Amino acid sequence: MLCILFTSLFFSSCKKERIKLPWIEIDTPSSYKITDIHFQNEEIGYISAGKDWSYGEILTTEDGGETWITDSIDRYIVSGITEDKDGMIHFNGFFGLYGHWGIDGWETYSLDSYSPYDDISVIDGNKIFSVSGEAFNTGIITVNDYFGNIISSQKFDHDFEAIDHVDENNIVACGYGQIIHSKDGGNTWDILPITGDYFKDVQFIDENVGYICGYNGSILKSTNAGASWNFLRDGDKILVKDKRFAALHFVDEELGFLVGNGGLCWRTINGGDKWQVVKNLPDYDFTTVFTFDNHAFIGSKEGKLLRLDY
């Protein structure tokens, strides 16, 4: 009886506030899985999408996400999309795909690799970091220049899903049961003592604060440029319910969103100390989220795009 009472009290005390937020579904000319979203400003934004080994595309908007046009990029999915300090858009994808926006439009390059690159980060103006994972037990971090020339390539014993940087020195990559940190621009990496989840996304808000989410429901926060991380929610704990997080995006240190499978969407307004469950969204498998101009744009595996007002 005591055990039952304790369990009941535990879950009732951890019950999250349920909220509803206004949202709309935006029509796009694509039905492929959305993998990433990025806005440069209140008008211009990009979506990467495609089918894993057969098709890749980038969708572009010039009216704040109201309408989109499609550019076919390659026969492999475009997985990650980002912007460098000079405003150039870069992307990567399966089979060693790398590209950017050039003088004559989208320019694509092959990194001479079979790797399914999942995420991208541009550091120090001209070093493009791409991370990949293969069969959970092989990870690759490739660094190339603007023309696809490989500067370095390092292999690890865990695959990687995401990468982000604080500055030209501090970089964090994460994936299957592993988070690694570099403090020398990617020349060497420290394997951090954090396991127990399939870490899916990482984002730094400023020179100190960053967040990570995991597929089993973990949420972590760093306040020292990624050198160490603390669990805000440990998805590996027995009494913590699994939540299939896929991606996160923070407006600032306090306000952020988490999305995942089955219409999962959480919001925090106090830096992850407490979370609210957004309950009025459709039952899509969300894959990515990007917050901008009082909106959270959310993409899904089904190729659906939502705009959530916060």
RAPETA-V949597 format. One record per backbone hydrogen bond with DSSP energy under -0.5 kcal/mol. CO is the residue of the C=O (numbers start at 1). NH is the residue of the N-H. If there is no record, write none. Layout:
# RAPETA-V949597
CO & NH
CO & NH
This chain:
# RAPETA-V949597
1 & 5
2 & 6
3 & 7
4 & 8
5 & 9
6 & 10
7 & 11
8 & 12
9 & 13
10 & 14
12 & 15
17 & 277
19 & 279
22 & 309
24 & 26
24 & 307
26 & 305
33 & 35
33 & 50
36 & 48
38 & 46
43 & 64
44 & 40
44 & 41
45 & 61
46 & 38
47 & 59
48 & 35
48 & 36
49 & 57
49 & 78
50 & 33
51 & 54
51 & 55
52 & 77
55 & 51
56 & 73
56 & 74
57 & 49
58 & 71
59 & 47
60 & 69
61 & 45
63 & 66
69 & 60
71 & 58
74 & 56
77 & 79
77 & 94
80 & 92
82 & 90
84 & 87
88 & 84
89 & 101
90 & 82
91 & 99
92 & 79
92 & 80
93 & 96
93 & 97
93 & 117
94 & 97
96 & 111
97 & 93
98 & 109
99 & 91
100 & 102
100 & 107
102 & 105
105 & 102
107 & 100
109 & 98
115 & 96
115 & 117
116 & 133
119 & 131
121 & 123
121 & 129
123 & 126
123 & 127
124 & 126
126 & 128
127 & 123
127 & 129
128 & 130
128 & 144
129 & 121
130 & 142
131 & 118
131 & 119
132 & 140
132 & 160
134 & 137
134 & 138
136 & 159
138 & 134
139 & 156
140 & 132
140 & 142
141 & 154
142 & 130
143 & 151
143 & 152
144 & 128
145 & 148
149 & 145
152 & 143
154 & 141
156 & 139
159 & 176
162 & 174
164 & 172
169 & 171
169 & 185
170 & 166
170 & 167
171 & 182
172 & 164
173 & 180
174 & 161
174 & 162
175 & 177
175 & 178
175 & 199
178 & 175
179 & 192
180 & 173
181 & 190
182 & 171
184 & 187
189 & 191
190 & 181
190 & 192
192 & 194
197 & 177
197 & 199
198 & 215
201 & 213
203 & 211
208 & 225
208 & 226
209 & 205
209 & 206
210 & 222
211 & 203
212 & 220
213 & 200
213 & 201
214 & 217
214 & 245
216 & 243
218 & 214
219 & 232
219 & 233
220 & 212
221 & 230
222 & 210
224 & 227
230 & 221
233 & 219
233 & 235
234 & 237
237 & 240
239 & 241
243 & 245
244 & 261
247 & 259
249 & 257
254 & 256
254 & 271
255 & 251
255 & 252
256 & 268
257 & 249
258 & 266
259 & 246
259 & 247
260 & 263
260 & 286
261 & 264
264 & 260
265 & 278
266 & 258
267 & 276
268 & 256
270 & 273
275 & 17
276 & 267
276 & 278
277 & 19
277 & 279
282 & 284
284 & 263
284 & 286
285 & 301
288 & 299
290 & 297
292 & 295
294 & 310
295 & 292
295 & 297
296 & 298
296 & 308
297 & 290
298 & 306
299 & 287
299 & 288
300 & 34
300 & 303
304 & 300
305 & 26
306 & 298
306 & 308
307 & 24
308 & 296
